[in-house]
Amino acid sequence: MNEKGPDKPRAWGRARLSRERRREQILKSAEPLFAATGLRSTTTAALAKAASISEAILYRHFGAKRKLFEKVVERNTQQRLAGLEDRFSSIPNLPPLACIDRMAEATILACADGEGNASVIAWALLETPDFAADVYRGEIGATELMWDSEIRNRFAGSPARPRLAIHLVPYVVHACMAFGLWLATLRHKAATAQAHARQYAEGVVDAARMVLSFCPESLGAGGARVPPEAGVRRVS
């Protein structure tokens, strides 16, 4: 302790980030660059500048540009899955067809909109297909598990549950993710992506209606047939 009070650490310019926080900062700043120009056309100089660090520090944390790209792809995928989980949790309790409609739209928009935009994985599938194919297959599997869990929890006592899980979910997940990836690749803005997602979700509902037509009691109360627009009419 000195005469002016307890010793205090001296400030030597900007505070140093921990290794984990620095890596996260680099990954976050690199994602929009890779989303815009991919692996090959994004320079390490641009990546370092975006993170406000030197190229030497960039290499110290990731070793090679491709390694950084792969970590960005994995982080982007986890963000997308977390975003989809949030979208699912915001869907209220609805009849089966209306719920499928909302889930399909949510799956598409998780790929095409927001922080988890799938532009990065689109570049990865083009430029690093061996690596990216494994990541994308993992994402498909995780998304199927989310769909299965939602249907199991929402329709536990409904005859719709096994039919949807077996005959709809595997195909719809692949289709919605592929469509969302296409929207992201074409760089649709939020408004147009949502419009396309809603239209596509209507087709998913038609497929669900065909699956459930083999057990009409699952379509509505008392086994009554539901007209094409029932349960999925939206309020603008």
C-alpha positions in Angstrom: 0.0 0.0 0.0 1.4 3.5 -0.8 0.6 6.9 0.8 -2.3 7.5 -1.5 -4.1 4.4 -0.7 -4.1 0.8 -2.0 -2.0 -0.1 -4.9 -3.9 -0.2 -8.2 -2.9 -2.0 -11.4 -1.6 0.3 -14.0 -3.5 0.8 -17.3 -1.3 -0.2 -20.2 -3.6 0.9 -23.1 -6.6 -1.2 -23.9 -7.5 -4.1 -21.7 -6.4 -7.4 -23.0 -9.1 -9.9 -23.9 -8.9 -13.5 -22.6 -8.0 -16.1 -25.2 -11.6 -17.3 -25.3 -13.1 -13.8 -25.7 -10.5 -13.0 -28.4 -11.4 -16.1 -30.4 -15.0 -15.3 -30.1 -14.4 -11.7 -31.3 -12.5 -13.0 -34.3 -15.2 -15.6 -35.2 -17.9 -13.0 -34.9 -16.2 -10.5 -37.1 -15.1 -13.1 -39.6 -18.6 -14.5 -40.2 -20.0 -11.6 -42.3 -16.9 -11.6 -44.5 -17.0 -15.3 -45.2 -20.8 -15.0 -45.8 -20.2 -12.4 -48.4 -17.1 -13.7 -50.3 -16.5 -17.3 -49.1 -13.2 -18.9 -48.1 -11.0 -18.3 -51.1 -11.9 -14.7 -51.8 -11.7 -13.5 -48.2 -8.1 -12.3 -47.3 -6.4 -12.7 -44.0 -5.7 -9.0 -44.1 -9.5 -8.3 -44.3 -10.2 -10.8 -41.5 -7.6 -9.2 -39.3 -8.8 -5.7 -40.0 -12.4 -6.6 -39.2 -11.3 -8.0 -35.8 -9.0 -5.0 -35.2 -6.0 -7.2 -34.7 -2.8 -8.0 -36.6 -2.5 -11.0 -39.0 0.0 -12.5 -36.6 -2.6 -12.6 -33.9 -5.1 -14.1 -36.3 -2.7 -16.9 -37.1 -1.8 -17.4 -33.5 -5.4 -18.2 -32.6 -6.4 -20.3 -35.7 -3.2 -21.3 -37.5 -4.7 -21.1 -41.0 -7.5 -19.3 -42.8 -9.2 -22.5 -43.6 -9.3 -23.5 -39.9 -10.9 -20.2 -39.0 -13.4 -20.7 -41.8 -14.3 -24.1 -40.4 -14.8 -22.8 -36.9 -17.0 -20.0 -38.3 -19.1 -22.6 -40.1 -19.5 -24.7 -37.0 -20.4 -21.6 -34.9 -22.9 -20.4 -37.6 -24.6 -23.8 -37.5 -25.0 -23.8 -33.7 -26.4 -20.3 -33.9 -28.9 -21.4 -36.5 -30.0 -24.4 -34.3 -30.4 -22.2 -31.3 -32.4 -19.7 -33.3 -34.7 -22.5 -34.5 -35.2 -23.7 -30.9 -36.2 -20.1 -30.0 -38.6 -19.9 -32.9 -40.2 -23.2 -32.0 -40.7 -22.1 -28.3 -42.6 -19.0 -29.5 -45.2 -21.1 -31.3 -48.4 -21.3 -29.2 -50.5 -24.4 -28.8 -52.2 -25.0 -32.1 -54.0 -27.8 -34.0 -51.7 -30.1 -35.9 -51.9 -28.5 -39.3 -51.5 -25.0 -38.0 -48.5 -26.1 -35.9 -46.8 -27.8 -38.8 -47.3 -24.6 -40.8 -45.6 -22.5 -38.2 -42.8 -25.0 -37.7 -42.1 -25.2 -41.5 -41.9 -21.4 -41.8 -39.6 -21.3 -38.7 -37.3 -23.9 -40.2 -37.0 -22.0 -43.4 -36.5 -18.6 -41.8 -33.9 -20.0 -39.4 -31.8 -20.6 -42.5 -32.6 -17.5 -44.4 -32.9 -14.8 -41.8 -31.1 -13.3 -38.8 -27.8 -14.1 -37.2 -27.8 -17.8 -38.2 -28.2 -17.0 -41.9 -27.0 -20.0 -44.0 -24.9 -18.1 -46.4 -21.7 -19.4 -44.7 -22.7 -23.1 -45.0 -23.6 -22.5 -48.6 -20.1 -21.3 -49.3 -18.7 -24.2 -47.3 -20.6 -26.7 -49.3 -19.1 -25.2 -52.5 -15.5 -24.7 -51.3 -14.9 -27.4 -48.6 -17.5 -30.0 -49.5 -16.0 -32.9 -47.5 -16.0 -30.9 -44.3 -19.2 -29.1 -44.9 -21.2 -32.1 -45.8 -20.6 -33.6 -42.4 -21.6 -30.4 -40.6 -24.7 -30.1 -42.7 -25.7 -33.7 -42.1 -25.3 -33.1 -38.4 -27.6 -30.0 -38.6 -30.2 -32.0 -40.5 -30.1 -34.6 -37.8 -30.4 -32.1 -35.0 -33.3 -30.3 -36.7 -35.1 -33.6 -37.2 -34.7 -34.3 -33.4 -36.2 -30.9 -32.7 -39.2 -31.6 -34.9 -39.7 -35.0 -33.3 -39.5 -33.5 -29.9 -42.0 -30.7 -30.7 -44.5 -33.1 -32.2 -44.1 -35.6 -29.3 -44.6 -32.9 -26.7 -47.4 -31.0 -28.5 -49.5 -34.0 -29.7 -48.6 -36.7 -27.1 -52.1 -38.2 -27.0 -53.0 -37.5 -30.7 -53.2 -40.1 -33.4 -51.5 -37.5 -35.6 -48.2 -37.9 -33.7 -46.8 -41.2 -35.1 -48.0 -40.4 -38.7 -46.3 -37.0 -38.7 -43.1 -38.3 -37.1 -42.7 -41.2 -39.5 -44.2 -40.0 -42.8 -43.7 -36.3 -42.7 -40.8 -35.1 -40.5 -37.8 -36.6 -42.4 -38.9 -35.2 -45.7 -40.1 -31.8 -44.5 -36.9 -31.1 -42.6 -34.8 -31.8 -45.7 -37.1 -29.7 -47.9 -37.4 -26.7 -45.6 -33.7 -26.5 -44.9 -32.8 -26.8 -48.6 -35.3 -24.0 -49.4 -34.0 -21.8 -46.6 -30.5 -22.4 -47.9 -31.6 -21.4 -51.4 -33.1 -18.2 -50.0 -30.0 -17.4 -48.1 -27.8 -18.0 -51.2 -29.9 -15.6 -53.2 -29.6 -13.1 -50.4 -33.3 -12.4 -49.9 -34.1 -9.7 -47.5 -36.2 -10.5 -44.4 -39.5 -9.4 -45.9 -39.1 -11.4 -49.1 -37.7 -14.4 -47.3 -40.7 -14.4 -45.0 -43.1 -14.2 -48.0 -41.5 -17.1 -49.7 -41.3 -19.1 -46.4 -45.1 -18.6 -45.9 -45.9 -19.8 -49.3 -43.6 -22.8 -49.0 -45.1 -23.7 -45.6 -48.5 -23.8 -47.2 -47.3 -26.6 -49.5 -45.9 -28.4 -46.4 -49.4 -28.2 -44.8 -50.9 -29.8 -47.9 -48.4 -32.7 -47.6 -49.3 -33.0 -43.9 -53.0 -33.0 -44.7 -52.5 -35.9 -47.1 -50.5 -37.8 -44.4 -53.3 -37.2 -41.8 -56.1 -38.0 -44.2 -55.5 -41.6 -43.4 -56.5 -40.9 -39.8 -59.2 -38.1 -40.1 -59.7 -38.0 -36.4 -56.3 -36.4 -36.1 -57.3 -33.4 -38.3 -59.8 -31.9 -35.9 -62.1 -32.4 -33.0 -64.5 -35.3 -33.3 -62.9 -36.6 -36.4 -64.4 -33.9 -38.6 -62.7 -33.2 -41.9 -60.9 -29.9 -41.9 -61.3 -27.8 -45.1 -58.0 -26.8 -46.9 -57.7 -23.4 -45.2 -58.7 -24.4 -41.7 -56.1 -24.2 -38.9 -53.6 -22.3 -41.0 -55.3 -19.0 -41.8 -53.0 -16.2 -40.9 -53.7 -12.7 -39.7 -51.9 -10.1 -41.8 
